[in-house]
Amino acid sequence: MDLHLTEKEAGQVLAIKRDLHMHPELSHEEFRTTERIREVLSGLPGIEILDLPDTSVVKTGVVARLRGGKSGGETGLRADIDALPQTEQVESPYKSRCEGKMHACGHDFHTASLLGAAMILSRNRAEVPGTVDFLFQEAEETTNGCQEMIDAGLFSIISPKYFFGMHNRPEVPAGQVVIQSGGLMSAKSNFVITVHGKGGHGAMPHLCIDPIVCAAAIIQSLQTIVSRNVDPMENAILTIGSIHGGSVENLIVEDVRMTGCVRALSQKTKETQIRRLEEIVTNTAKAYQCTADIEYKEVLPVAYNTPEMTKIAHRAAAAVVGEENCVTAVPTLASEDFAIIMDKIPSYLYWVGSGTEGESLHAWHNPKFHANDTALPVAAAVYASSAVTANQL
């Protein structure tokens, strides 16, 4: 079974990627992208598009299935489809045509690659073992699309034993695939801290309780968590990204609002951060005669590749690119909501090299980010090989 794109298919996949790149859509707005995916899949023999049971919230994204001609298991393949609110600074004939929107993380690359895998598997369907599920997931950039599709009944219409996801990595040259066990992308919890004081005239501070002073003390104290509570051999970040409070120079306000996040490559480390965060915020507020609330948003587990899944992925990738192009890379404290599926089903997250040697590096979410499109056939073949390899187990 030839699990590589034909020359014609490779041209089609490249054209799809360029079309998606020119028409990026933000999270939960991927209507044109969804229709484009459905159009391509509808033209592939053996591919069945499935409807989520609950479409009251999930309006975009596609789920599809291919039943192979041979007996075997069931494996899912996932790609994300949304773009970012950035203005592209890369000049090309295929530059974003949507002002203030661009595929700055390569989700167009992922979508086109998975459509390429669908082409490969459709062409070989008589020889494909078992069932292959295709998940084109909405709203990864807001990190709630995966959970929304699960809540809408994803696992009532597909029942994969294994799942494979993929993300391009510009730090890795095109043609290489990262095969790595352990934490690859971080667990995270975004949070909102609201400090409550007592407002009044700035000339009479003794009649007020100043939440700005308290907030400053909280921010300063939170910086000790990573340096003094986390094992220095572990990877962790705590960031306060914004602070909002006050109006004019002679008033003490009632409330101050701060936003931030904690990230770690192990769940245990993240739990330590959260515990200390809550202790510091609560007790510091009390010391300053204030009160404080903490609200958590976008909570994700670690994208963790188990040794067992790494072995399967290694076998699948090596069949496509050879052992010499199966490499390792430094993990990142960026997050990925495919980790929600990884937490439920034995799964593997690939990084596929999308960099061009000799070029300046522009990482994810940079307005000059661009993926090396010569890696598209590699990504498509790795997807297809993963499904076939896993379904034979």
C-alpha positions as CSV (number, residue, x, y, z in Angstrom):
1,M,0.0,0.0,0.0
2,D,1.5,3.3,-1.1
3,L,0.8,5.9,1.7
4,H,2.3,8.8,-0.1
5,L,0.5,11.5,-2.1
6,T,0.6,11.2,-5.8
7,E,1.9,14.1,-7.8
8,K,-1.7,15.1,-8.6
9,E,-2.8,14.8,-5.0
10,A,0.2,16.8,-3.8
11,G,-0.8,19.6,-6.1
12,Q,-4.4,19.5,-4.8
13,V,-3.2,19.7,-1.2
14,L,-1.0,22.6,-1.9
15,A,-3.8,24.4,-3.7
16,I,-6.1,23.8,-0.7
17,K,-3.5,25.1,1.8
18,R,-3.0,28.2,-0.2
19,D,-6.7,28.8,-0.5
20,L,-7.2,28.4,3.3
21,H,-4.2,30.7,3.9
22,M,-5.7,33.4,1.8
23,H,-9.1,33.1,3.6
24,P,-8.3,32.7,7.3
25,E,-11.1,32.6,9.8
26,L,-11.0,33.1,13.6
27,S,-12.2,30.7,16.2
28,H,-15.9,29.8,16.0
29,E,-16.1,31.7,12.7
30,E,-14.6,29.0,10.4
31,F,-17.7,28.7,8.2
32,R,-15.9,29.0,4.8
33,T,-13.2,26.7,6.0
34,T,-15.8,24.1,7.1
35,E,-17.5,24.2,3.8
36,R,-14.2,23.8,1.9
37,I,-13.3,20.8,4.0
38,R,-16.8,19.2,3.4
39,E,-16.4,19.9,-0.3
40,V,-13.1,18.1,-0.5
41,L,-14.2,15.2,1.6
42,S,-17.5,14.8,-0.3
43,G,-15.5,14.1,-3.5
44,L,-13.5,11.3,-1.9
45,P,-14.9,7.7,-2.4
46,G,-15.6,5.9,0.9
47,I,-15.6,9.1,3.1
48,E,-18.7,9.6,5.1
49,I,-19.3,13.0,6.8
50,L,-20.9,12.6,10.2
51,D,-23.1,15.1,12.1
52,L,-22.6,15.9,15.7
53,P,-25.7,15.2,17.8
54,D,-25.8,18.7,19.3
55,T,-25.1,21.6,17.0
56,S,-26.5,24.3,19.3
57,V,-23.0,25.5,20.2
58,V,-20.7,23.9,17.6
59,K,-21.4,25.5,14.3
60,T,-18.1,24.8,12.5
61,G,-15.6,21.9,12.1
62,V,-16.1,18.6,10.4
63,V,-16.1,14.9,11.5
64,A,-15.8,12.2,8.9
65,R,-15.2,8.5,8.7
66,L,-13.6,6.0,6.3
67,R,-14.3,2.3,6.7
68,G,-11.4,0.3,5.3
69,G,-11.7,-2.9,3.3
70,K,-9.8,-5.0,5.8
71,S,-10.5,-5.9,9.4
72,G,-8.8,-3.7,12.0
73,G,-9.3,-1.2,14.8
74,E,-10.5,2.3,14.8
75,T,-8.2,5.3,14.9
76,G,-8.8,9.1,14.9
77,L,-6.8,11.8,13.2
78,R,-7.2,15.4,14.2
79,A,-6.3,18.8,12.7
80,D,-7.3,22.3,13.9
81,I,-8.7,24.8,11.4
82,D,-8.8,28.3,12.9
83,A,-6.6,31.4,12.4
84,L,-5.4,34.3,14.6
85,P,-6.3,38.0,14.8
86,Q,-3.0,39.2,13.4
87,T,-2.0,41.1,10.3
88,E,0.3,39.1,8.0
89,Q,3.7,40.6,7.2
90,V,4.8,37.9,4.7
91,E,4.6,39.1,1.1
92,S,3.4,36.4,-1.3
93,P,0.7,35.8,-3.9
94,Y,-1.1,33.7,-1.3
95,K,-1.0,36.3,1.5
96,S,-4.1,36.6,3.7
97,R,-6.9,38.6,2.0
98,C,-8.7,39.2,5.3
99,E,-7.5,42.3,7.1
100,G,-6.3,41.6,10.7
101,K,-6.5,37.8,10.3
102,M,-3.9,35.3,9.4
103,H,-2.9,31.7,9.8
104,A,0.0,32.6,12.1
105,C,0.2,29.1,13.6
106,G,-0.1,26.9,10.6
107,H,-3.6,25.5,11.1
108,D,-4.1,25.8,7.3
109,F,-1.1,23.5,6.9
110,H,-2.6,21.0,9.4
111,T,-6.0,21.0,7.7
112,A,-4.6,20.6,4.2
113,S,-2.3,17.8,5.5
114,L,-5.3,15.9,7.0
115,L,-7.2,16.3,3.8
116,G,-4.2,14.9,2.0
117,A,-4.3,11.9,4.4
118,A,-8.0,11.4,3.5
119,M,-7.0,11.3,-0.2
120,I,-4.4,8.7,0.5
121,L,-6.6,6.5,2.6
122,S,-9.6,6.9,0.2
123,R,-7.5,5.8,-2.7
124,N,-6.2,2.8,-0.7
125,R,-9.5,2.0,1.0
126,A,-9.7,-1.6,-0.1
127,E,-6.4,-2.2,1.7
128,V,-6.9,0.0,4.7
129,P,-7.5,-1.9,7.9
130,G,-10.4,-0.9,10.2
131,T,-12.0,2.5,10.5
132,V,-10.3,5.9,10.3
133,D,-12.0,8.9,11.9
134,F,-11.1,12.5,10.7
135,L,-11.6,15.3,13.1
136,F,-11.3,18.9,11.7
137,Q,-11.6,20.8,15.0
138,E,-12.8,24.3,15.4
139,A,-11.5,26.9,17.8
140,E,-8.1,25.6,19.0
141,E,-6.7,29.1,19.4
142,T,-9.3,29.8,22.1
143,T,-8.5,26.3,23.5
144,N,-12.2,25.4,23.9
145,G,-13.0,23.9,20.6
146,C,-12.0,20.4,21.5
147,Q,-14.1,20.3,24.6
148,E,-17.0,21.9,22.8
149,M,-16.9,19.1,20.1
150,I,-16.7,16.4,22.8
151,D,-19.6,18.0,24.7
152,A,-21.6,18.1,21.4
153,G,-21.4,14.3,21.2
154,L,-18.1,13.6,19.3
155,F,-17.5,10.3,21.0
156,S,-21.1,9.1,20.5
157,I,-20.5,9.1,16.7
158,I,-16.9,7.8,16.7
159,S,-15.1,5.3,19.0
160,P,-11.4,5.4,18.3
161,K,-9.0,3.2,20.2
162,Y,-6.2,5.6,19.3
163,F,-5.9,9.2,18.3
164,F,-3.1,11.1,16.5
165,G,-2.7,14.9,16.3
166,M,-0.1,17.0,14.5
167,H,1.4,20.4,14.7
168,N,4.0,22.0,12.5
169,R,7.2,23.2,14.2
170,P,9.2,25.9,12.4
171,E,12.2,25.2,14.6
172,V,12.5,21.8,12.9
173,P,13.5,21.6,9.2
174,A,10.9,20.4,6.7
175,G,11.2,16.7,6.1
176,Q,11.8,15.8,9.7
177,V,9.3,14.5,12.3
178,V,9.7,14.8,16.0
179,I,9.3,11.5,17.9
180,Q,9.4,12.2,21.6
181,S,8.1,10.6,24.7
182,G,6.9,12.6,27.7
183,G,5.5,16.1,28.1
184,L,5.6,17.9,24.7
185,M,3.3,20.9,25.3
186,S,2.3,22.3,28.7
187,A,-0.7,22.1,31.0
188,K,-2.1,25.5,31.6
189,S,-4.7,27.4,33.6
190,N,-5.6,31.0,32.7
191,F,-7.0,33.0,35.6
192,V,-8.6,36.2,36.6
193,I,-7.9,37.7,40.0
194,T,-10.2,40.4,41.3
195,V,-9.1,42.3,44.4
196,H,-11.9,44.0,46.3
197,G,-11.1,47.1,48.5
198,K,-13.1,50.2,49.6
199,G,-13.0,53.2,47.4
200,G,-12.9,56.8,48.3
201,H,-11.1,60.1,48.1
202,G,-7.3,59.9,47.7
203,A,-6.9,62.6,50.3
204,M,-8.5,60.4,52.9
205,P,-6.7,57.0,52.5
206,H,-7.4,56.1,56.1
207,L,-11.1,55.8,55.3
208,C,-10.4,53.6,52.3
209,I,-8.9,50.2,51.6
210,D,-6.7,50.5,48.6
211,P,-6.9,47.4,46.2
212,I,-4.1,48.8,44.0
213,V,-1.5,48.5,46.8
214,C,-2.8,45.0,47.6
215,A,-2.6,44.0,43.9
216,A,1.0,45.2,43.7
217,A,1.9,43.1,46.7
218,I,0.1,40.0,45.2
219,I,2.0,40.4,41.9
220,Q,5.3,40.7,43.6
221,S,4.7,37.7,45.8
222,L,3.4,35.5,43.0
223,Q,6.9,35.8,41.4
224,T,8.3,33.6,44.1
225,I,6.2,30.6,43.1
226,V,8.4,29.4,40.2
227,S,11.7,30.5,41.9
228,R,10.9,29.1,45.4
229,N,8.1,26.5,45.2
230,V,8.8,24.7,42.0
231,D,11.6,22.1,41.7
232,P,14.3,23.9,39.6
233,M,14.6,20.8,37.4
234,E,10.9,21.2,36.4
235,N,9.5,23.5,33.7
236,A,7.0,26.1,34.8
237,I,5.8,29.7,34.1
238,L,3.6,32.1,36.0
239,T,2.6,35.3,34.2
240,I,0.5,38.2,35.1
241,G,-0.5,39.5,31.7
242,S,-2.7,42.4,32.5
243,I,-3.9,44.6,35.4
244,H,-6.9,47.0,35.3
245,G,-7.8,49.4,38.1
246,G,-8.2,53.0,38.8
247,S,-9.7,56.0,37.0
248,V,-8.2,59.3,38.1
249,E,-5.3,60.4,40.2
250,N,-7.2,61.4,43.3
251,L,-9.5,58.5,43.8
252,I,-9.0,55.1,45.5
253,V,-11.0,52.5,43.6
254,E,-13.2,49.6,44.8
255,D,-11.7,46.8,42.6
256,V,-8.6,45.8,40.7
257,R,-8.7,43.0,38.1
258,M,-5.7,41.0,36.9
259,T,-5.3,38.3,34.4
260,G,-2.6,35.7,33.9
261,C,-1.7,32.1,33.5
262,V,0.3,29.2,35.0
263,R,2.0,26.6,32.7
264,A,3.9,23.5,33.4
265,L,5.1,20.3,31.7
266,S,3.7,18.1,34.5
267,Q,0.3,18.1,36.2
268,K,1.9,17.8,39.6
269,T,3.9,21.0,39.1
270,K,0.9,22.9,37.8
271,E,-1.1,21.7,40.9
272,T,1.7,23.1,43.1
273,Q,1.5,26.5,41.3
274,I,-2.3,26.6,41.7
275,R,-2.1,25.8,45.4
276,R,0.5,28.5,46.1
277,L,-1.4,31.0,43.8
278,E,-4.5,30.6,45.9
279,E,-2.6,30.8,49.2
280,I,-0.7,33.9,48.2
281,V,-3.7,35.7,46.8
282,T,-6.0,34.9,49.7
283,N,-3.6,35.6,52.5
284,T,-2.0,38.7,50.9
285,A,-5.5,40.2,50.4
286,K,-6.3,39.5,54.0
287,A,-3.1,41.1,55.2
288,Y,-4.1,44.3,53.3
289,Q,-7.7,44.2,54.6
290,C,-9.0,43.3,51.1
291,T,-10.7,40.2,49.7
292,A,-9.9,38.5,46.4
293,D,-11.6,36.1,44.0
294,I,-9.9,33.8,41.5
295,E,-11.6,32.5,38.4
296,Y,-10.0,29.9,36.1
297,K,-10.4,29.7,32.4
298,E,-9.0,27.6,29.6
299,V,-7.7,24.8,31.8
300,L,-5.8,22.2,29.8
301,P,-3.8,19.1,30.8
302,V,-0.3,18.3,29.5
303,A,0.1,17.1,26.0
304,Y,1.9,14.0,27.1
305,N,3.2,11.3,24.7
306,T,3.3,8.0,26.5
307,P,6.1,5.5,25.8
308,E,3.6,3.1,24.3
309,M,2.1,5.6,21.9
310,T,5.6,6.9,21.0
311,K,6.5,3.4,19.8
312,I,3.5,3.3,17.5
313,A,4.2,6.8,16.2
314,H,7.9,6.1,15.7
315,R,7.0,3.0,13.5
316,A,4.5,5.0,11.5
317,A,6.7,8.0,10.9
318,A,9.8,6.0,10.2
319,A,7.9,4.2,7.4
320,V,7.4,7.6,5.7
321,V,10.6,9.6,6.4
322,G,13.1,7.0,7.5
323,E,14.8,6.6,10.8
324,E,17.3,9.3,10.0
325,N,14.6,11.9,9.9
326,C,12.9,10.9,13.1
327,V,14.3,13.5,15.5
328,T,13.8,15.0,19.0
329,A,13.2,18.6,20.0
330,V,12.9,20.8,23.0
331,P,9.4,20.8,24.5
332,T,7.5,24.0,24.7
333,L,5.3,25.7,27.4
334,A,2.8,26.6,24.7
335,S,-0.4,24.6,25.1
336,E,-2.6,22.6,22.8
337,D,-6.2,21.6,23.4
338,F,-5.7,18.2,21.7
339,A,-4.3,17.4,25.2
340,I,-8.0,17.0,26.3
341,I,-8.3,14.0,23.9
342,M,-4.9,12.8,24.9
343,D,-6.1,12.7,28.5
344,K,-9.1,10.5,27.5
345,I,-7.8,8.2,24.8
346,P,-4.3,6.8,24.0
347,S,-3.0,9.4,21.7
348,Y,0.2,10.9,20.2
349,L,1.0,14.5,19.2
350,Y,3.5,14.8,16.3
351,W,5.6,17.8,15.5
352,V,6.3,17.9,11.8
353,G,9.1,20.1,10.7
354,S,8.0,23.2,8.8
355,G,11.2,25.3,8.9
356,T,13.5,26.2,6.0
357,E,17.2,26.0,6.8
358,G,19.0,29.2,6.3
359,E,15.9,31.4,6.8
360,S,15.3,33.6,9.9
361,L,13.1,31.8,12.4
362,H,9.6,33.2,12.8
363,A,7.8,31.1,15.4
364,W,4.1,30.4,16.0
365,H,1.9,33.6,16.4
366,N,4.5,35.8,14.7
367,P,3.1,38.0,11.9
368,K,6.0,36.8,9.7
369,F,5.3,33.1,10.4
370,H,5.1,30.9,7.4
371,A,5.3,27.1,7.0
372,N,7.5,25.4,4.4
373,D,4.9,23.8,2.1
374,T,7.3,21.1,0.9
375,A,6.4,19.5,4.2
376,L,2.8,19.0,3.3
377,P,3.3,15.6,1.6
378,V,5.3,14.4,4.7
379,A,2.5,15.5,7.1
380,A,-0.2,13.9,5.0
381,A,1.7,10.6,4.7
382,V,2.5,10.5,8.5
383,Y,-1.2,11.0,9.3
384,A,-2.1,8.1,6.9
385,S,0.6,5.9,8.1
386,S,-0.4,6.4,11.8
387,A,-4.0,5.3,11.1
388,V,-2.9,2.2,9.2
389,T,-0.2,1.3,11.7
390,A,-2.5,1.7,14.8
391,N,-5.4,-0.2,13.2
392,Q,-3.2,-3.2,12.6
393,L,-2.5,-3.6,16.3
